């Protein structure tokens, strides 16, 4: 909630200490926290020096696999995230948004604090308890697609609640129809990623249309920029 508040206050580059700062985490809870934290605008695992080690390797293979899968989605989507940061610089629109920011006329979104959006296109639905493998999500009006497989999760219609599978190694991610998300192949550095290839994830609306935006620069200078619609 604090991350969403700070984004609306105009401070978008913010994130909690993943897996907690004080006290000891558990394997399953840290795994779920790493998956959620991969979608904080500012993402880092950080804790006090008198707690147990909580980096994924220290907590075992399950945490490594779950963390890596989520972080690979983050870095695949880095061109989209970078574009969101450019947009917030120009317009003030938050990077991480509560649902009501995009759906102000849907009063059911006002109390939703366990889901959030990256911009207008991507919904993040984290599993917030240790031993669950499904989550209940509220999907506002529109067509929603599964990020991983591309299948439709909800057809056009009024907002509704839906149960989504959330296996231990997966954080549910949904795309709102009508959007195009720029992507690239994640490498070890952003420079390497720019050389590995780019793509577009297109999620059409009920009219078969979609639009998106890409902010592009040379990765180094302050003046070489391009915005494509």
N, C-alpha and C positions, 0 to 999 in steps of 0.2 A: 504493500500500500504506500509506503514511504517513497518508493521509487516512482510510482505513478504521480504522487503529489509533487515531487521535485520536478518531474518533467513538465507538469502544468505550471509550476512556478517559474519555468524558464531555465532549469538546470538539467539538461538531458543526459549528460555523461555521468551517470550515477549507478551504483550497485551495492548490494549488501555484501558482507563478508561471507562467501559461500562456505557452507557447512558450519557456520557459526564461529564467533570469536572466543567467548568464554565457555568453559565446560567442554565435555567430551561428546562427540557425535557418535552415531552408530553406522554400521556399514550400509544398511538399506536407506537410512535417512540421508546420509551424505550422498549416496548415489542419486537419489531423487533431487537433492539440493543442487548437485552438479548439473543435472539436466535442466532444471529451472534456471540456474545461474548462467548457463550458456546463452540465455536470452535476456539477461540484464544488459542494458546499454554498456555498462562498465562491468566486465566479468573477471573476477579473480577469487581464488580459494585462499583464505587468510585466517589465521587464528593466533591465539596467545602462545607464549613459549612454554607454558606449564600444562598444556593439554596434550592429548595424544596426537600423533601425526595424522593429518587428515587429507593429505594429497591422495589421489586415486590409487597410485601404486602401493602406498602404505596400507590401504584398506582392502586390497585384493582385486582379483580378476573381474568380479562382477562390477565393481565401481569403475574400473578401467574401461570395460566395454561400454557401459552405460554412458560414461562421461565422454568417451571418444565419439560415440555415435551422435550425441547431442552437439558436441563442439564441431563436428564435421558439417552439421546442418548450419550452424552459425557461420562458419567460414565459407561454405557454399553460397550463402546468402549475403556475404560481405558487400558486394556491389549495391544490393538493395539497402542494407543498413547504412552504408556510406552516403547513399542518396538521401536517406531519411535525415541524417545529420546535416547535410547541406540544406535540405528543406527547412529544418528547424532554425538554422542560422538565418535564412531569408524571411521566413514567415512566422516563426515562433511556435509552429505546430509541434506538439511533443513527438518524440521518437517512440517511447513506450506509452501507450494510451489505455485508459479504462474504456470499457465497451461503450459507455454512454457518450463518449467524446465523438464517436462516429454515428451513434444511433440515439440522438438526444430525444427523439419522440417516443422511444420505447422505454416506458417507465420500469420495465423489468430489468433493464440493464443497470439501473441506478445503484442497486445493492450488490452487484456482482463484483467481488474482490478476489476471486480465486482464478480468474482468467484475465488476460490482457492482450492488447494488439501491438504489433509493430506497424506503425503507420495505419493505413486503412485496409491493408491487404491480408496480413498474416495474423492469425489468432494462435496464442500459446495457451494450452490447457494443462498445467502441470499436475502430477500426482503429488499431493502434499503430505501423505501419511506413509508410513514405512511399508506396510504389508498389503497394499491394495494393487490390483492389476486392471482396474477400470475406473473411469472418472465420469461424473455427470457434468455436462456442459450446457450452457444456455447459448443457443445460436439465434441471433437476431434475423430479421427478414433478409432473404437473399439465398443464393445458391452457394453452398459451401463444399469444398473439395478437400480430400485427404492429401496432405503434402507428400507423403511417402509413396503412395501408390497411384495417386491421381483420381481415384474413384470419387463419385459424388456421395457426400455424407448427408446432405439435406437439400431437397429441391426448393425452388422458389415458393415462398409462402410466408405466413406469419411466423414470428419468433416462437421457438419451442425448445424444450429440454431434450437432450439426447445422451445416451450412455455410450462412451467411447472406450475401446480397449486401450489399456496402458500397460503393456508388458514391462517387466523390470528393466529392460534395456531401451525403452522408448518413451519419449515425451510426446503426447499428441500435438500435432500442428495442423492447422486448417487454413485454406486459402479462400477468400471471398471472391465469388464470381464477378467478373468485370475488371479483373486486375491482371497486369503483367509484371512479373518479378524478374529483374536481372540477376544472373548468377555467374559464378566462375568455378573452375576446378580448384579446390583448396590445395595449396602447397605449404611448404614450411615457412615461407615468408610471403608478404603481399606482393613483392616484386616477382617472385617465382609464380605465384598464382596468376598474375596478369599474363604470363607467357604460356600457361597450360590450357587455356581455352575458356570461352564464355558461352553462356546460353540464356535462354528466356523460358520461364515457366508461365504458360498462358492459361488462365482460368476464365473461360467465357461466361457471360451472364446469359439470361434467358433469351436475349436477342442474338446470341452468338458473338457478342462484341466484348472487347477488353482493351484497356489502355494502361500505360505505366510511364514511368520516368526513370532516366538514368543520368546521374551526375558523374562525369568522368574528368579526371585530370591526369597529369603526367607522373603523379606519385612523388614529386619532388619540389617543383617550383610553386610560387604563390599566385601565378598569373595565368597558367595554361589550364583552361577549364572548358568543358563542353557539357551542355545539358540537352538531352534528347527526350522527346515526348513520344 
